[in-house]
């Protein structure tokens, strides 16, 4: 899911940390603790459950937010489809951004709603 770019750096003191992943490298596994959500700066990440790719997320897209929101373990595995650079947003930064930017909170809600609709369409 491609999303319009959101400038997180203005909300996170000291800037947003970046991490690079090579093609095939795992970002996180299903059931891992979820300390971060991720924004794809470049590349693509596959979101996988039971060996099935549910979604490929490209530049500007976000993933991993569910575990940050509810504190539960990861609901899927994320694997870099190609060389990828990700911005990491921890739970504290996420809460601060939501508090200071209602437009970001709405963006997250719309993204989650779109994912639920796609899942429902797949079961129809």
C-alpha positions, -999 to 999 in steps of 0.1 A, spaced: 0 0 0 15 33 -11 8 63 11 16 99 7 49 107 25 45 120 60 74 140 76 80 122 109 113 140 116 95 172 127 77 152 155 106 130 167 134 148 186 167 139 171 151 126 139 138 92 128 162 63 128 167 44 95 175 8 90 185 -10 58 175 -45 48 188 -66 19 164 -85 -4 152 -116 15 161 -103 49 135 -105 77 124 -73 93 104 -92 120 87 -125 125 51 -133 134 47 -134 172 78 -112 178 74 -83 202 64 -52 183 84 -22 195 83 -3 162 62 6 132 79 11 99 77 35 70 92 23 37 116 50 25 128 29 -5 123 -6 -17 95 -31 -9 85 -53 20 62 -83 18 38 -89 47 34 -127 51 11 -150 71 13 -188 68 36 -185 38 11 -163 18 21 -127 8 -9 -106 20 6 -73 8 37 -57 -7 44 -23 8 64 2 -12 78 37 -6 56 58 17 37 28 29 35 19 66 34 -15 84 38 -29 119 15 -3 135 -9 -28 150 16 -42 175 26 -6 184 -10 4 189 -22 -26 210 11 -39 225 4 -74 212 30 -96 193 34 -92 156 4 -106 136 25 -113 105 61 -117 92 77 -89 72 105 -96 47 123 -72 24 113 -80 -12 143 -60 -25 170 -38 -9 149 -16 14 154 14 37 129 18 66 121 46 90 116 32 126 89 48 148 88 35 183 56 34 205 65 67 223 71 85 191 40 71 176 19 83 205 35 118 203 28 120 165 -8 109 170 -13 135 197 3 163 177 -11 154 143 -47 145 139 -41 141 102 -16 113 109 -41 96 132 -68 97 105 -43 84 79 -36 54 102 -73 48 107 -79 50 69 -51 26 62 -64 1 87 -99 4 74 -87 -2 38 -68 -33 50 -99 -47 67 -120 -40 36 -94 -59 14 -95 -88 38 -133 -89 38 -133 -88 0 -109 -118 -1 -134 -138 20 -165 -128 -1 
